[in-house]
Every structure is written in structure tokens, then in C-alpha cells.
Amino acid sequence: MAGSNQTRVVISGIGVVSPIGIGIDAFWGSMRSGDSGIDRLKAVPTENLPSKLAAEVKDFQPEAHLYNKKFLKFMSRDIQLGVSAASDAVHDAGISSGVVDPERFGVSFGAGHIPTSPDELVEAVKRCGEDNSFELTRWGEDTMGQITPLWMLRQLPNMPACHISIEHNAQGPNNTITSQDSSALLALSEAMRWIKRGAVDCMVVGACTSNINPIDLSRKNLMDLLSRDEDPRRACRPFDRDRNGTILGEGAAAFVVENYDHAVRRGAEIYAEVIGLGAGCDGHSVSNSNQQNDTGLVRAIESAMRQADLKPSELGHINAHGKSTKIDDQVEARAYHRLFGDDAAKIPITALKSYFGHFDAGSGAVELAASILSIRHNATPATLNYETPDPLCNLDVVHGEIRPLTIPTAMTVSRTSFGQSAAAILRAI
């Protein structure tokens, strides 16, 4: 058995805040029934946006999840999503005060770009205006006082990890990963290293992002390949021949990652064992162009497969990055064929951005949660909107209905536009 002669690392708690459900039961229920969270964007006006669809988290009440509710006023929506998911994961793992030594309890969390809300700076900017011009010198003279001194705490990417450690008295190692989509898997990799060398017993791992704000929506519409479809039911269709872009979303997922022996001693319920993790980089920073290559993803998967000591035929499914753009999906498919040869067309593939869109660090975490729950329920969710296979991908994309998971292992992968890739392999225990 892979890892039997060394420290084993397991998942003992999961928390999810997503466009298709808050909490693991609602989240998994939506995937079982094929319910998408993509709809017409409601949070901001869309008249001037080319892409008018998004995947928003609905009916989210952060105070229902957080213990320290007084900190909410210092949290942007991204942070609220992440800290809420972490609180649910810790509760799900059965960890309360005294269960884990605080000095052996850490946090490794991913975050994306957290923009400010324009209204937070309006008054300060107004005071710098004169005769339709902007007087920069006034900024330091008399306008800084119009901005709350704690304003920056809402934008710093390390704040989710900080709030999580305060919330749960996790006094061990604490770090933030800001590597876009790969952040959650890289955070998991870091947690595994801490656990395997005996420095901690347990870590809170995950990632959060919200692209549902005026700044990110405007920026992404200019920079990213977003779907212009009007019909939310088929707008995001990974690996489909007729796909025309991704959909923006928001969400977070968090996990309690634990030393197997420690989890057994405290009687924890174990979801899965992490048996392989790999990372790789393409060595370039070209976004959304035909110059993207698959080197980073190939290296990441090779490393994960080597650690797990698995053959391609021993993978129950691959939870693909599946961004739903022409170039990203083709590069990803090419990596699988380069790695697995003819077996690439035999491994079940699912692409879950078809349910909840793309939201950088957070989407990688939510996809990881889906693979863990897939192992728990012995089922692979179907990819939505997959109607016409892309001959340049040639993959066994699970679609139509949920498919039984006959082999109790799953691999989830993430790529970024900067060439960073990560892959994790999990197994039932």
C-alpha cells in the first residue's frame, strides 16, 4: 500500500460555500441532480458587460458559520466565504477546544486577488477633485482621513488564514498561497509536508475567491475568455466542441487535513487519504494564447502518480481543470494523452466548472471537495452541457448522468494562466 511505511495524511473534515450549495449535503445534492449554479448576474448592473452570466453564492449568511461575528466588518466577501467554509470543516471534523494541541494545529490557505469596493474610496477621491482634474497632492494632505484605518484588512490575501487561526486557536504554522487556481492544491501540499515531518497533527487547508464585484467583473471581461452566451443552462461547457469561454463565479472550500494516527486516536470520521501530490510549471507567463503548453501539468501529474504508485487504469476519475475555453481545454487534453497514451481516452473525466464557473483559487478548492465526496459516495458527477465532443480532446467525459465510481481513487488537477499546475490523488480508506 502506498504510504504504508510512512506518515499517512487524511481528510477528516470538509466545508463548502458554493453557487450550487452551502454545506456538503446541499453541494453534493446539486451535483447528483445536475443542478447548475450559473444564472444571470444579479449583484451588479450588466448593461455594459459583454458577459452577463455568473455563478453567485445565494442565501449566504456568514454570521451563521462564524464564531467571532465581531470580525465580519473587517472581512471582504472573499474572506467571509473562506472563513465560513473553514468553520464548517472544523465543525465537520469534530474539532472543538482541547481536541487538538493548539501549537500543533496550523493553517495553509489559498486566496485570489481581493479588490476594494469603489464605494469605499469615493469620498476620498472626491476631495482630490477640482475643476474636473485630480490633485494627487491632496491625497496625503486631507483625504486619507476619509478612509477607515482598517480598510486594508479587507483586501489583504493573508487575512483568510489569519481569521481562521484566530477563530480556531490554531497556533501552529500559518501561510497563504496566492497562485490562482492551483492555490488550494499547493496549500494541501504544504500541509502534507508539515504533517509528514511531524511538526503538526492537523491543518486547515482550502481557498476562497469571489469574482462577483465590479472591479473583477470589469477586469475579467477585458482580459479573460468569457462566454457570451445568453442561456445560463449551457453557457459553460468544458471540452465541448462548441464551447466559447468560461463563466465567472465565487466560492470557497476548506478541509481538515490530519495525521492518520491522530485522526484514528480521536475517533474522527475519515473521508479519504491523500496519496499523491505534484506541482509543475510551464516556465512562461502567456495567458489565453496558442503559446500555452502542457509541460507544467504533465510534471505535476507525473509526480502525483509516482508518489501514489498508481497506473492510469487505477484512476477512478480525473476531476479536470476544464475551464471551457478552446485553448485551455485542448492543452489539458494534450497533457493527458502525452502522459497516458491510449489510456487517456479510457479514464473517466469530469469538469465541474460547468456547475459553478471559474473563480481562481476558490474553484480549485471546490473541485477538490467534489472529488473527496465522489469517493465517499462512489459516484462521479456528470459534466453539464457536454453535447458535441471536441475531436482535439478525445476524452471520456462523463456526461448525461452521474456515473458509478468503480475504482475508489480520484485525481483532481488545476492549472493557471501563468503556467503553474498542481495535481492531487485521493483514495478511499
N, C-alpha and C positions, 0 to 999 in steps of 0.2 A: 504494500500500500504506500502510495506517495506520501512522504512526510511522516511515516510511522516512527522513524527513529530520531525525530527532532520535534521541536515545539510545534504544535498544531494550532492553527488560528481559525476561529469560527465566528459566525454571525449569530448573535443572541438577541438582537432587538432591531426593529425596523420602524421608522416613522416616515410618512409620505404626506406632502401637501401638494396636490397637483390639479391640473384642469379637469381630470377625469375622476377626481375623488380625493377627499381628505381622510386619511386613515387607510390602513392596508385593506380592510374589508371592502370599502367603497371603491378603492383603486382597482383591486383585483376583479371586483364585480363588473366594473365597466369594461375591462379587457375581455372578460368571459363573454359578455353580451355584445361586444363590438361597438360600444358607445364612444364616439369621439368627443373631445373637449374643444374642438375648433369651431368657432362661430364668428359672427360679425362682431368686430371690435366695438366695445361699448364704453370703455373707460375714457377715451379721448375722441374728439371730432376726427372724422376720416375723410372729409371732402378733399383735402389736399394731399392725401396719401395714396400712392399707386396701389398698395396692398391694403385692403380694407378688412382683412380677416385676422384673427388672432386666437390663441388658446389662453383664456383667462381663468384664474382660480376663482371660483364663485363661492359666495357664502362663507368667506374666510373670516373667522373671528379670533384673532391672535390671543386675546385675553382668556380664551377657553383652553389654551395649551400652555401658556407661560405661568411659572410660579411667581416670578418677580415682575408683576404687572407695572410697577412704577417705572421700569426702564423702557416701556413702549414708546414714550415720547422721544427717546433717543434713537429709535430704530427706523430705518427706511423700510420699505416693503420687502426688499430682498432679505434684510436681516430678520424681519418678522417671520418670513417663510422658513428660513433656515433654523432659527432658534425654536420655532414651534415644532418642526419636524424632529429636531434633536430631543426635545422634551418628550414627544410621543415615543421615540425609540428607546429612551432611557426607561420610561414607564413600561413599555412593552417587554423590556429585558428584565423587569422586576428588580431594578436597582433603586434602592432608597438609602437614606442616610445610614451609614455604618456597614452597608453591604460590601463596599469596595474601599480599600485604603485610599484616601484622597491623594496621597503622594504617588500612588501607582495607577492613577486614573487620569488619562490625558485626552487631548482634542487635536484632531487634524482635519481641517475643514476647507473646502473649496469655495471660492466666490468669484463672481464676474465683475464687470465694470458696474459700479453703483453711481448713477448720475444724480445730481441735485435736481430738485423740482424748481422750475423757473420762478414760481411764486415766492420761494424762499429768498430770492435776491432782488425782487422787483423794487422794493423801497430804496435799497442801497444804490441800485443802478439809476433810479430816478433822480437822486440827489447829485449824481455826477453829470446830469444833462443840462445843457444850456444852449439855447438857440439851435436846436437840432444837432448838437455836437456832444461828444463825450469827453469830459475833462478828467483825465486819468489822475491828475494830482489830487483831486477831491476825494478819491477813494481812501487814501490814508489820512486825509485831514479831518473829515467829519462823517464819513459814511459807514465805516466799519462797525460803528455802534448800532447800526440798524440790523446787523446780523447777530443772531444769538451766539454767544461764545461756544456753545456745544454743537453748533451747526455741523462741523467737520465729522463729528462722531457718527453721523447718519450716512456718511459716504465712504468711510474707510473700509477696505475689504477684509481687514483682520477683525472687524467688530463681531461678525457671527461667532467666530471661535472664542473671542473674549467673553461675550454674553453667555455662551454655552458653558464655559468653565466656571463662571460665577454662579450660574443657575444650578449647577450640579456639584459644586465644590470639587471640581476636577483640578487638582493642584500639580498634576504631572506635566509632561511636555505639551506644548501648545504651539501650533503652527497653522499658517494659512497658505493654501496653494492657489495661485492665480494663473492657471494655464488653460483657460477657456474650457472646452468640452471635456478635456482629459483630467480636469482638476479632481473630480471625485475618485477616480481610479488611482491617481497619483497619491492622493491623501490616504487611500486604503493601503497602498504600497508602503507609505511611510509608517503607518500604524503597525503593519505587519513586522517591519524591521524592529521597531521598539519592543514589540511583544516577544519576538523570536530571540532577541538578545537579553531578555529577562529584565528589562528596565521598567516595564509596566505590566499590569494584569489585564487592563482593558482600556479601550479608547472609544471616543465618539468620533465617527467619521461621516462625511457627507459633503453636500454642496448645495448652493442656492443661487438663483438668479431671477430677476424679473425684467423682462424687456418691455413690459406694458407701462410705458411712461413716455411723455412727449419727446424727450431727448433721444432715447434709444430708438423709438419708432422712426423718428426722422432720420437719424444716422443710418440705421439698418436699411431703410428704404433707398438710401443713396448708395450704400456700399455692398449690400448683400443681394443674393439672388432669391428674391421673394416671389411667391406665386401671386399672379394677378387674377386668379380665378375668382368668380363671384359666388360659386357654390361651395359652402364650407364642408359639405359632405364628401367632396372628392378633391379638395384643393391640395392636400399634401399626400403624395402617392410615391413613396420611395421605390426605386427600381422599376417602376412602370415606364414603358416606352414614352408615354406622353406627359411625363412629369415636367413641370415648368418652374419649379422653385419651392423653397421651404416656407414655413409659416412661423411667425414669432410666437413665443409663449412665455410662461413663467412657472416657477415651481421649485420644490426642494425635496430632498430625501436625506435621511440620516440613518446611521447604523451603529449599533453597539458591537464592536469587534473585540474579541476576547480570547485569551489563552484557553485552550480546550479544557485542560485540567482544572483551571479556576472555575470555568463555567459549570463543569460537572460537579465540583465540590459544593457549589451554592445551589445546585438543583435547577439550573437555567434550562429553558427550552431552547434548543439549537435549531436554527433554520438550515444552515449549510456550512460546509467547510471551504475555506479559500485555499485552493491547492496550487495555483499558479498566477503570477502577476508579471507583466512585462511592459516595458516602455521603449519607445524609439522615436527618432526624429529624422525628417527628410533632409534636413540641412539647408532649408530655404524658407523664405517667408512670402511666397507668392500666393495671393488669395484669389480664388474664383477664376483661375485661368487654366489653359491647357498645359501649363508648365508644372502643374501639380503632379507628384509621383507617389508611389506606394511604398517607398523604402521604409519609412518610419513605422507604418502599420505592419509590414512584414516582419521587421525586427521585434516589435512588441509581441506579436502573436508567437513567433518562434521562441522567444524567451519564456512566455507563459506556458506553451506546450511542453517545452523542455523541463520546466520545473514540475509541471503536473504529471509528466511521464505518460502522456496520452497520445494515441494515434488519432488521425482525423475521424475515423469510424467510431471513436469512443466519445465524440461530442454529441450531446443530446440536441443542442441547438446553438446557433450563434445569434446573439442579440446585436444586430448591426448598428453602426452609426446612422446609416440610412437617412441622410439629410434631405433627400428628394430634390437635389439639383443634378443636372446632366453629368457634370464633371465629377462631383464628389462621389456619386454612386458608382460611376464607371471605374474610378480609381480604386475604390474599396473592393469592388468585384474583382478587379485585376489582381489585387493583393491575395485574395482567396485562391484564385486559380494559380497564381505563382507559387503559393505555399503548398496547396493540397492537390494540384493537378486535376485529374478526372474526378477525384473525390469531392472537389469544390461544389459540383452540381448535385451532390447527394446529401450534403449536410443541410438540415432544415435551417432556414434563415427567417428571422422576424425583424421588422423595422417599426419601432413603436412611436417614432415621431409622427406617424400617421394619426395617432390618437391625440398627442399633446404638443405638437410643434417642436421648435428648436429654441432653446434658451441657454446656450453656452454651458457654464459649469453645472447649473441645475439639471439640465436634461440628461447629462451623463449619470448623475446620481439617481434620478427617477428610473432610468433604464436599468441600472444595477438592481434597484428594488424589484423591478419586474422579473428579472432573471432569477432572483432568490425565491420569489413567490411562485414562479413557474416550477422550480424544483420542488417546492413544498406541495404544490397541487398536481404535480405530474402532468403538466399541460403547457403547451407553447401557444401564446396568443397569436391570433391571425393578424397579418399586416392588412390595414384598411386600404381600400381604393386601388388595390393591385389588380388590374384588369387585362393589360396587354404586356406580356413580358418584353423586356428590352434585350434583343439578341446580343448586345455588347456586354451584358451582365451574366446571363446564363447561370442563374442560381435557383435553388429550390426554395422559393419564397413562400412561406406558409400564408395562405390567404383563404378567404371564404368562410372558414370556421376554425375554431380552436383545434389544435392537433395534440393527441396524447404524446407525452414526453416519455419515450420508451427507454432512453438511457439517462440516468439521473445526474447528468452533468450539463453545464451551460457555460458558454463563454460570452462575455459582453465586451464590446470594443468602443473606443471613442477616438475621433480624430479632430484636429484643429486646422484652421486655415493657415496657421504658421508652421505646420508640418509636424507638430507633436502628436504622438499616438500612444495609446495605452490599451492593454487587454488584461482581463481578469477571468480566471476559470474557477468555477464553484462546483461542489459535488454534495449530494445528499449524504447525511451521516446517520 
